[in-house]
Amino acid sequence: MVKKINLLTVCCSLAVAGSLLAGCSSLVKSMAAADTSSAAAKLRTLSWMRYEHSSQALEANSLVVQEIQKRKHVKIDLQSVPQSNYEDKKKTLIATNSIPDVIMVNQNDLSNYADSGIFLDLTPYLDKMPNFQKIVNEKPEINKTKVDGKLYGFPLVTKWSAQSGLLPMMRTDLLSKLNLKTPTTYEELYQVLKKLKEAYPDSYPFTSRAANGKTGTENLINPIAFGFGSGFTNITGTKIYFEPSANQYKFGPFAPEFKEAITYLHKLYKEKLLDPDYAVATSQIWQEKLSAGKSFFFQDNNGFGANFNKVLQSKDANAKFDMLPVLASDKGVKRNNIYQQDHLGEMYAVSSKVKNPEEVIRLIDWMYGEEGTNLTSFGVENVDYTLVNGEYTMSEATKVKYMNKQDPFRAMQSALGTGYLGLALHSDDHPLLHSSAPELMKWSDKALQDLADGINYKEVNDPPFNQEERELLRRIRTQLDAYVTQHMDRFIVSEGALTEWDTFIQACKDKGAVELETIYNRALARVNQ
């Protein structure tokens, strides 16, 4: 700037003749043009990839993308991949060392690939991230995502959220219509599913899906096995689960309760009560069946029930999915798995090859701060929302834009680019945003009460592993994962396959299932010291 002032002074002091004055004017104009050109040159493009959830489309030019470009001079090149294909796409990019500047990963990805140097080590930049450091201090669980004490990922953190989880949801209007009692046990659920099949012979009353990085088989078994007193996979999809009654990790199939759960699912499959497409159904197919009256029960993210109700009630005002009580097993076990309100298992990693890493770090830290959080949670202040005395209120104009959509809340989030399914890293998923589906808050309150009563349990993050343990885990999972999944499907689908259970268990031991338990519990013990 000093140089500009000096040039201007020289020019004007020499402006004795008109020709010189014209030259001075010309110089000033060229300098102004240079300033504009310089400002334009500061616009950075940042490639940014995440999965697109089936309930919320990712808009490449959403309001948030536009506002970040205006405010931070960064153009986000948003690359969305359908959630059903995301794991394959991500693994291909990692394997070929061609990840975008910023990529959504999970804890397993960091554990498996951080040693390769593909992700930027964020630890040296922590002093440049005051907003993020504040969140780490508030939520020390984030430290569990470190690899050998180094931080490689920015986790998705929710300031406030409705509580949801893998909860039993049923068409309760059909219970009334058929004069059936609300089931309170898995045996009673089986009897109700049989009655629904009799009344609607073309239906498959119970349906499931592949989603959230887990196969359809894993998503089917997880809540049922846990409800019977065992478990199947952890939050990252590894074939081990955290047993809260023992405060330890366990390989689920070792427990007799696990075999009972699989036997139960086999019975449902055999009697055509369970959707035969459970292993391959995508979220979209699953949603279509439940919102079209082809299936009547799911034990999955209960929040979808509000979406199904809106579609169903457009044709039948009485149609309704509602949450069942926590179902008990034959042995009296009574428990559900619910989600963490934060999404610490999902995070954004930065490519180690990114240009200007400090600029990327500053942008992401801004997104964790008050201005960035408000923008990515609610949109533009005094346009999409107002903030008075700490109270957020969505504007009527913004609500009216989307009120006639099938799912007004998700349509709004999609267009704005907000929420943790949009571009928010620190999302304030405020209850006012869900006002179009009041049942969500009722279900949330019930889930939280069951948590307080000790019959709902939140998912837990993996403990941090050392390098030797990570290498062992990769080897064990290579041997074990496909074998277990393949046999789970055989046990559920094939008549007589369960007679081979003991052989299956021995093979799991031979492939490292006991060692898997040891590694997890040894790592957990270090955290608990």
C-alpha positions as CSV (number, residue, x, y, z in Angstrom):
1,M,0.0,0.0,0.0
2,V,2.9,2.3,0.8
3,K,4.2,1.9,-2.8
4,K,0.7,2.9,-4.2
5,I,0.7,6.1,-2.2
6,N,4.2,7.0,-3.3
7,L,3.4,6.4,-7.0
8,L,0.2,8.5,-6.6
9,T,2.2,11.4,-5.0
10,V,4.8,11.3,-7.7
11,C,2.2,11.2,-10.4
12,C,0.3,14.2,-9.1
13,S,3.4,16.3,-8.3
14,L,4.4,15.9,-11.9
15,A,1.0,16.8,-13.2
16,V,2.0,20.2,-14.6
17,A,0.6,19.6,-18.1
18,G,-2.8,18.3,-19.2
19,S,-1.1,15.4,-20.8
20,L,0.6,14.4,-17.6
21,L,-2.7,14.7,-15.7
22,A,-4.3,12.4,-18.3
23,G,-1.4,10.0,-17.7
24,C,-1.9,10.2,-14.0
25,S,-5.6,9.4,-14.4
26,S,-4.7,6.5,-16.6
27,L,-2.3,5.2,-14.0
28,V,-4.9,5.4,-11.2
29,K,-7.3,3.5,-13.3
30,S,-4.8,0.8,-14.1
31,M,-3.9,0.5,-10.4
32,A,-7.6,0.1,-9.5
33,A,-8.0,-2.6,-12.1
34,A,-4.9,-4.3,-10.7
35,D,-6.4,-4.2,-7.2
36,T,-9.6,-5.8,-8.6
37,S,-7.6,-8.4,-10.4
38,S,-5.6,-9.1,-7.2
39,A,-8.7,-9.6,-5.2
40,A,-10.1,-12.0,-7.7
41,A,-6.9,-13.9,-7.7
42,K,-7.3,-14.5,-3.9
43,L,-10.4,-16.8,-4.5
44,R,-9.3,-20.3,-3.7
45,T,-11.0,-23.5,-4.9
46,L,-11.2,-26.3,-2.4
47,S,-12.4,-29.8,-3.5
48,W,-14.6,-31.2,-0.7
49,M,-16.2,-34.7,-0.7
50,R,-18.8,-36.3,1.5
51,Y,-21.6,-38.8,1.1
52,E,-25.1,-37.7,0.2
53,H,-27.6,-39.0,2.7
54,S,-30.8,-40.4,1.1
55,S,-33.0,-38.0,3.1
56,Q,-31.1,-34.8,2.3
57,A,-29.7,-34.0,-1.2
58,L,-26.4,-32.2,-1.4
59,E,-26.7,-29.0,-3.5
60,A,-23.4,-28.1,-5.1
61,N,-24.3,-24.4,-5.1
62,S,-26.2,-24.2,-1.8
63,L,-26.6,-21.0,0.2
64,V,-23.8,-22.0,2.5
65,V,-21.4,-22.7,-0.4
66,Q,-22.2,-19.2,-1.8
67,E,-21.8,-17.5,1.5
68,I,-18.5,-19.1,2.2
69,Q,-17.3,-17.9,-1.1
70,K,-18.4,-14.3,-0.3
71,R,-17.2,-14.2,3.3
72,K,-14.0,-16.3,3.1
73,H,-13.0,-16.1,-0.6
74,V,-13.0,-19.9,-0.9
75,K,-15.0,-21.7,-3.6
76,I,-16.0,-25.1,-2.3
77,D,-16.1,-27.6,-5.1
78,L,-18.6,-30.0,-3.4
79,Q,-18.4,-33.5,-4.6
80,S,-21.3,-35.7,-3.4
81,V,-21.4,-39.5,-3.6
82,P,-24.6,-41.5,-2.8
83,Q,-24.2,-43.0,0.6
84,S,-24.7,-46.5,-0.7
85,N,-21.6,-46.1,-2.9
86,Y,-19.5,-43.9,-0.7
87,E,-17.4,-46.5,1.0
88,D,-16.2,-48.0,-2.3
89,K,-15.5,-44.6,-3.8
90,K,-13.6,-43.4,-0.8
91,K,-11.5,-46.6,-0.6
92,T,-10.6,-46.3,-4.3
93,L,-9.4,-42.7,-3.9
94,I,-7.4,-43.6,-0.8
95,A,-5.8,-46.6,-2.5
96,T,-4.8,-44.5,-5.5
97,N,-3.6,-41.6,-3.3
98,S,-6.0,-39.2,-5.1
99,I,-8.3,-37.9,-2.4
100,P,-9.8,-34.4,-2.7
101,D,-8.5,-31.6,-0.5
102,V,-11.1,-32.4,2.2
103,I,-12.8,-35.8,2.5
104,M,-15.3,-37.3,4.9
105,V,-13.8,-40.4,6.6
106,N,-14.5,-42.5,9.7
107,Q,-12.3,-43.6,12.6
108,N,-11.4,-46.8,10.8
109,D,-10.0,-44.9,7.8
110,L,-7.7,-42.9,10.1
111,S,-6.6,-46.1,12.0
112,N,-6.0,-47.9,8.7
113,Y,-4.4,-45.2,6.5
114,A,-2.9,-42.4,8.7
115,D,0.4,-44.3,8.7
116,S,0.6,-44.0,4.9
117,G,0.9,-40.2,5.1
118,I,-2.2,-39.6,2.9
119,F,-3.9,-37.4,5.5
120,L,-2.5,-34.1,6.9
121,D,-1.3,-34.3,10.5
122,L,-3.4,-31.5,12.1
123,T,-1.4,-31.6,15.4
124,P,1.1,-28.9,14.5
125,Y,-1.7,-26.5,13.6
126,L,-3.7,-26.8,16.8
127,D,-2.5,-23.4,18.1
128,K,-4.1,-21.8,14.9
129,M,-7.5,-23.4,15.7
130,P,-8.9,-21.6,18.8
131,N,-12.5,-22.5,18.0
132,F,-11.7,-26.2,17.5
133,Q,-9.5,-26.3,20.6
134,K,-12.4,-25.0,22.7
135,I,-14.6,-27.9,21.4
136,V,-11.9,-30.5,22.1
137,N,-11.8,-29.2,25.7
138,E,-15.6,-29.5,26.0
139,K,-15.6,-32.9,24.3
140,P,-12.5,-34.9,25.3
141,E,-13.9,-37.9,23.6
142,I,-12.4,-36.4,20.4
143,N,-9.0,-37.4,21.7
144,K,-10.0,-41.1,21.1
145,T,-9.8,-40.4,17.4
146,K,-6.1,-39.7,17.6
147,V,-3.6,-42.0,16.0
148,D,-0.4,-42.4,18.0
149,G,-1.2,-39.1,19.7
150,K,-1.7,-37.3,16.4
151,L,-4.9,-35.7,15.2
152,Y,-5.9,-36.4,11.6
153,G,-9.6,-35.6,11.5
154,F,-12.1,-32.8,12.2
155,P,-15.2,-34.6,13.8
156,L,-18.8,-33.6,13.3
157,V,-20.1,-32.1,16.5
158,T,-23.7,-31.4,17.3
159,K,-24.5,-28.6,19.8
160,W,-28.1,-29.8,20.2
161,S,-29.9,-32.7,18.7
162,A,-33.0,-34.7,18.9
163,Q,-32.1,-38.2,20.3
164,S,-32.6,-41.0,17.9
165,G,-31.3,-44.5,17.5
166,L,-31.9,-48.1,16.4
167,L,-35.4,-48.1,17.9
168,P,-38.4,-50.3,17.1
169,M,-41.0,-48.5,14.9
170,M,-44.3,-50.0,13.8
171,R,-47.5,-49.0,12.0
172,T,-49.6,-48.7,15.1
173,D,-52.7,-47.7,13.2
174,L,-52.7,-51.3,11.8
175,L,-52.5,-52.7,15.3
176,S,-55.7,-50.8,16.1
177,K,-57.3,-51.8,12.8
178,L,-56.6,-55.5,13.4
179,N,-57.3,-55.4,17.1
180,L,-53.7,-56.4,18.0
181,K,-51.9,-55.6,21.3
182,T,-48.8,-53.4,21.1
183,P,-45.9,-55.9,21.3
184,T,-43.6,-55.5,24.3
185,T,-41.3,-58.5,23.7
186,Y,-39.6,-60.0,20.6
187,E,-41.9,-63.0,20.8
188,E,-45.0,-60.8,20.8
189,L,-43.5,-58.9,17.9
190,Y,-43.2,-62.2,16.0
191,Q,-46.9,-62.9,16.6
192,V,-47.9,-59.5,15.4
193,L,-45.8,-59.8,12.3
194,K,-47.6,-63.1,11.5
195,K,-51.0,-61.4,11.8
196,L,-49.9,-58.5,9.6
197,K,-48.7,-61.0,7.0
198,E,-52.0,-62.8,7.1
199,A,-53.9,-59.5,6.6
200,Y,-51.5,-58.3,3.9
201,P,-50.1,-61.4,2.2
202,D,-48.2,-59.5,-0.4
203,S,-46.2,-57.6,2.2
204,Y,-43.0,-58.3,4.0
205,P,-43.8,-56.8,7.4
206,F,-40.2,-56.3,8.6
207,T,-37.7,-54.6,6.3
208,S,-34.1,-53.5,6.7
209,R,-31.4,-51.7,4.6
210,A,-27.7,-51.1,4.0
211,A,-26.6,-47.7,5.3
212,N,-24.1,-45.7,7.2
213,G,-21.1,-47.6,6.0
214,K,-22.7,-50.9,7.2
215,T,-24.1,-53.8,5.1
216,G,-27.7,-54.7,5.2
217,T,-26.8,-57.8,7.1
218,E,-25.0,-55.8,9.8
219,N,-27.8,-53.2,10.0
220,L,-30.4,-56.0,10.4
221,I,-28.5,-57.9,13.1
222,N,-27.1,-55.1,15.2
223,P,-30.2,-54.0,17.1
224,I,-31.7,-57.5,17.3
225,A,-28.5,-59.1,18.7
226,F,-28.1,-56.2,21.2
227,G,-31.7,-56.5,22.2
228,F,-31.2,-60.2,22.9
229,G,-28.2,-59.5,25.2
230,S,-25.3,-59.7,22.8
231,G,-24.1,-57.5,19.9
232,F,-22.5,-57.6,16.5
233,T,-20.5,-54.7,15.1
234,N,-19.2,-51.5,16.6
235,I,-19.7,-48.0,15.4
236,T,-17.1,-48.4,12.6
237,G,-18.5,-51.8,11.4
238,T,-15.7,-54.0,12.9
239,K,-17.2,-57.3,14.0
240,I,-16.9,-56.6,17.7
241,Y,-19.2,-54.6,20.1
242,F,-19.0,-52.9,23.5
243,E,-20.9,-54.8,26.2
244,P,-22.0,-52.2,28.7
245,S,-22.8,-54.8,31.5
246,A,-19.2,-56.0,31.5
247,N,-17.5,-52.7,30.4
248,Q,-15.6,-54.7,27.8
249,Y,-15.5,-55.4,24.1
250,K,-16.8,-58.8,23.0
251,F,-17.1,-60.8,19.8
252,G,-20.9,-61.2,19.7
253,P,-21.2,-64.7,18.1
254,F,-19.4,-66.3,21.1
255,A,-22.5,-65.6,23.3
256,P,-25.5,-68.0,23.3
257,E,-27.8,-64.9,23.1
258,F,-26.3,-64.1,19.7
259,K,-27.3,-67.5,18.3
260,E,-30.8,-67.0,19.7
261,A,-31.0,-63.7,17.8
262,I,-29.9,-65.3,14.6
263,T,-32.4,-68.2,15.1
264,Y,-35.1,-65.6,15.6
265,L,-34.2,-63.8,12.3
266,H,-34.1,-67.2,10.5
267,K,-37.6,-67.9,11.7
268,L,-38.8,-64.5,10.4
269,Y,-37.1,-65.1,7.1
270,K,-38.5,-68.6,6.7
271,E,-42.1,-67.5,7.4
272,K,-41.7,-64.5,4.9
273,L,-42.0,-62.0,7.7
274,L,-38.6,-60.5,6.9
275,D,-37.9,-58.8,3.6
276,P,-35.7,-61.2,1.6
277,D,-33.8,-58.1,0.2
278,Y,-32.5,-57.1,3.6
279,A,-28.9,-57.7,2.6
280,V,-29.0,-55.5,-0.5
281,A,-31.8,-53.0,-0.1
282,T,-30.5,-49.4,-0.3
283,S,-32.0,-46.6,1.9
284,Q,-34.1,-45.4,-1.0
285,I,-35.7,-48.8,-1.6
286,W,-36.2,-49.3,2.1
287,Q,-37.9,-45.9,2.4
288,E,-40.2,-46.6,-0.6
289,K,-41.4,-49.9,1.0
290,L,-42.2,-48.3,4.4
291,S,-43.8,-45.2,3.0
292,A,-45.9,-47.2,0.5
293,G,-47.5,-49.7,2.9
294,K,-45.4,-52.7,1.7
295,S,-43.7,-53.1,5.1
296,F,-44.8,-52.2,8.6
297,F,-41.9,-52.5,11.0
298,F,-38.3,-51.4,11.2
299,Q,-35.7,-51.2,13.9
300,D,-33.4,-48.5,12.6
301,N,-33.2,-44.7,12.8
302,N,-36.6,-43.8,14.2
303,G,-36.4,-40.3,12.7
304,F,-37.4,-41.7,9.4
305,G,-40.8,-42.5,10.9
306,A,-41.8,-38.8,10.6
307,N,-41.0,-38.8,6.9
308,F,-43.0,-42.0,6.3
309,N,-46.0,-40.6,8.3
310,K,-46.2,-37.5,6.1
311,V,-46.3,-39.6,2.9
312,L,-48.7,-42.2,4.4
313,Q,-51.1,-39.6,5.8
314,S,-51.4,-37.8,2.5
315,K,-53.5,-40.9,1.5
316,D,-54.8,-42.1,4.8
317,A,-55.1,-39.6,7.7
318,N,-54.9,-42.4,10.3
319,A,-51.8,-44.1,9.0
320,K,-48.9,-43.7,11.5
321,F,-45.6,-45.1,12.5
322,D,-44.9,-44.9,16.2
323,M,-42.2,-46.0,18.6
324,L,-42.7,-49.3,20.4
325,P,-41.6,-49.8,24.0
326,V,-38.1,-51.3,24.4
327,L,-38.7,-55.0,23.5
328,A,-37.7,-57.7,25.9
329,S,-36.1,-61.0,24.9
330,D,-37.2,-64.4,26.2
331,K,-34.5,-64.2,28.9
332,G,-35.8,-60.8,30.0
333,V,-33.1,-58.7,28.5
334,K,-34.5,-55.3,27.6
335,R,-32.3,-52.8,25.8
336,N,-31.7,-50.7,22.7
337,N,-28.8,-49.0,21.0
338,I,-29.1,-45.3,20.5
339,Y,-26.9,-42.9,18.6
340,Q,-24.3,-40.5,20.0
341,Q,-25.8,-37.0,19.8
342,D,-22.4,-36.0,18.3
343,H,-21.1,-37.7,15.2
344,L,-17.5,-38.1,16.4
345,G,-17.1,-41.3,14.4
346,E,-17.5,-39.2,11.2
347,M,-14.9,-36.6,10.4
348,Y,-13.2,-34.6,7.7
349,A,-9.6,-35.3,6.9
350,V,-7.4,-32.9,4.9
351,S,-5.2,-34.3,2.1
352,S,-1.5,-34.1,2.9
353,K,-1.0,-32.8,-0.6
354,V,-3.3,-29.8,-0.2
355,K,-1.9,-26.4,-1.2
356,N,-1.9,-23.7,1.5
357,P,-2.8,-26.0,4.4
358,E,-3.0,-23.1,6.9
359,E,-5.7,-21.4,4.8
360,V,-7.7,-24.7,4.9
361,I,-7.2,-25.0,8.6
362,R,-8.3,-21.4,9.2
363,L,-11.5,-22.0,7.1
364,I,-12.4,-25.1,9.0
365,D,-11.7,-23.5,12.4
366,W,-14.0,-20.6,11.3
367,M,-16.7,-23.2,10.6
368,Y,-16.4,-24.4,14.2
369,G,-16.8,-20.8,15.5
370,E,-19.9,-18.8,16.2
371,E,-20.3,-17.2,12.7
372,G,-19.5,-20.4,10.8
373,T,-21.7,-22.5,13.1
374,N,-24.7,-20.1,12.7
375,L,-24.3,-20.0,8.9
376,T,-24.0,-23.8,8.5
377,S,-26.8,-24.5,11.0
378,F,-29.4,-21.9,10.1
379,G,-28.4,-19.9,7.0
380,V,-28.1,-16.1,6.8
381,E,-29.0,-14.1,9.9
382,N,-32.0,-11.8,9.5
383,V,-32.9,-13.6,6.3
384,D,-33.3,-17.2,7.2
385,Y,-33.3,-16.8,11.0
386,T,-33.1,-14.2,13.7
387,L,-31.1,-14.4,16.9
388,V,-32.4,-12.4,19.9
389,N,-31.1,-12.8,23.4
390,G,-29.7,-16.2,22.5
391,E,-32.9,-17.5,21.0
392,Y,-32.9,-18.6,17.4
393,T,-36.1,-18.2,15.3
394,M,-36.4,-19.4,11.7
395,S,-38.0,-16.8,9.5
396,E,-41.5,-17.3,8.2
397,A,-40.3,-16.5,4.7
398,T,-37.8,-19.4,4.8
399,K,-40.3,-21.8,6.3
400,V,-43.0,-20.9,3.8
401,K,-40.6,-21.7,0.9
402,Y,-40.5,-25.4,1.9
403,M,-43.7,-26.0,3.8
404,N,-45.3,-27.9,0.9
405,K,-42.4,-30.3,0.3
406,Q,-42.7,-33.9,1.3
407,D,-40.1,-33.4,4.0
408,P,-40.0,-29.6,4.6
409,F,-37.2,-29.7,7.1
410,R,-34.8,-31.7,4.9
411,A,-35.8,-29.7,1.8
412,M,-34.8,-26.5,3.6
413,Q,-31.6,-28.0,4.9
414,S,-30.7,-29.2,1.4
415,A,-31.3,-25.8,-0.3
416,L,-29.4,-24.0,2.5
417,G,-26.7,-26.6,2.7
418,T,-27.1,-26.7,6.5
419,G,-26.9,-29.3,9.2
420,Y,-24.5,-32.2,9.7
421,L,-25.9,-33.8,6.5
422,G,-24.9,-30.5,4.8
423,L,-21.7,-28.6,5.4
424,A,-21.9,-28.1,9.1
425,L,-19.0,-29.3,11.3
426,H,-20.5,-27.8,14.5
427,S,-24.2,-28.1,13.8
428,D,-26.9,-26.6,16.1
429,D,-29.6,-29.0,15.2
430,H,-32.2,-27.0,17.1
431,P,-35.6,-28.3,18.0
432,L,-37.3,-25.4,16.2
433,L,-35.9,-26.8,12.9
434,H,-38.0,-30.0,13.5
435,S,-41.3,-28.1,14.1
436,S,-42.8,-29.7,11.0
437,A,-42.5,-33.1,12.6
438,P,-43.5,-32.8,16.3
439,E,-43.4,-36.6,16.9
440,L,-39.6,-36.4,16.6
441,M,-39.4,-34.5,19.9
442,K,-41.8,-37.0,21.6
443,W,-39.7,-39.9,20.4
444,S,-36.5,-38.1,21.5
445,D,-37.9,-37.5,25.0
446,K,-38.9,-41.2,25.3
447,A,-35.4,-42.3,24.1
448,L,-33.7,-40.0,26.7
449,Q,-36.0,-41.3,29.4
450,D,-35.1,-44.9,28.5
451,L,-31.4,-43.9,28.6
452,A,-31.9,-42.5,32.1
453,D,-33.7,-45.7,33.1
454,G,-30.8,-47.8,31.9
455,I,-32.5,-49.6,29.0
456,N,-31.0,-47.5,26.2
457,Y,-27.3,-47.4,25.6
458,K,-25.3,-45.0,23.5
459,E,-22.9,-46.2,20.9
460,V,-19.2,-45.7,21.9
461,N,-16.1,-44.8,19.9
462,D,-13.2,-47.1,19.5
463,P,-10.3,-46.6,21.9
464,P,-7.0,-45.4,20.2
465,F,-4.7,-48.2,19.0
466,N,-0.9,-48.2,18.6
467,Q,0.8,-49.0,15.3
468,E,1.3,-52.7,16.1
469,E,-2.4,-53.1,17.1
470,R,-3.5,-51.3,13.9
471,E,-1.5,-53.7,11.8
472,L,-2.9,-56.7,13.6
473,L,-6.4,-55.4,13.3
474,R,-6.0,-55.0,9.5
475,R,-4.8,-58.6,9.2
476,I,-7.6,-60.0,11.4
477,R,-10.3,-58.1,9.7
478,T,-9.1,-59.3,6.3
479,Q,-9.5,-62.9,7.5
480,L,-12.6,-62.5,9.6
481,D,-15.0,-59.9,8.2
482,A,-16.1,-61.5,4.9
483,Y,-16.3,-64.9,6.5
484,V,-18.6,-63.7,9.3
485,T,-20.9,-61.8,7.0
486,Q,-21.2,-64.7,4.5
487,H,-22.1,-67.1,7.3
488,M,-24.6,-64.7,8.9
489,D,-26.6,-64.6,5.7
490,R,-26.4,-68.4,5.4
491,F,-27.7,-68.8,9.0
492,I,-30.6,-66.4,8.3
493,V,-31.6,-67.6,4.9
494,S,-30.7,-71.4,4.6
495,E,-32.7,-74.1,6.3
496,G,-30.4,-76.3,8.4
497,A,-27.4,-74.0,8.3
498,L,-27.6,-73.3,12.1
499,T,-26.6,-76.9,12.7
500,E,-23.1,-75.8,11.6
501,W,-22.8,-73.2,14.4
502,D,-20.1,-74.8,16.4
503,T,-17.9,-75.2,13.3
504,F,-18.5,-71.6,12.5
505,I,-17.4,-70.5,16.0
506,Q,-14.2,-72.5,15.9
507,A,-13.4,-71.0,12.5
508,C,-13.9,-67.5,13.9
509,K,-11.4,-68.4,16.7
510,D,-9.0,-69.7,14.1
511,K,-9.3,-66.4,12.1
512,G,-8.5,-64.2,15.1
513,A,-11.8,-63.4,16.9
514,V,-10.3,-64.0,20.4
515,E,-7.2,-61.9,19.4
516,L,-9.6,-59.2,18.2
517,E,-11.2,-59.0,21.7
518,T,-7.8,-58.9,23.3
519,I,-6.6,-56.0,21.2
520,Y,-9.7,-53.9,21.8
521,N,-9.8,-54.5,25.6
522,R,-6.1,-53.9,25.9
523,A,-6.5,-50.5,24.2
524,L,-9.6,-49.8,26.3
525,A,-7.6,-50.5,29.5
526,R,-5.0,-47.9,28.5
527,V,-7.8,-45.3,28.1
528,N,-9.3,-46.2,31.5
529,Q,-6.0,-46.0,33.4
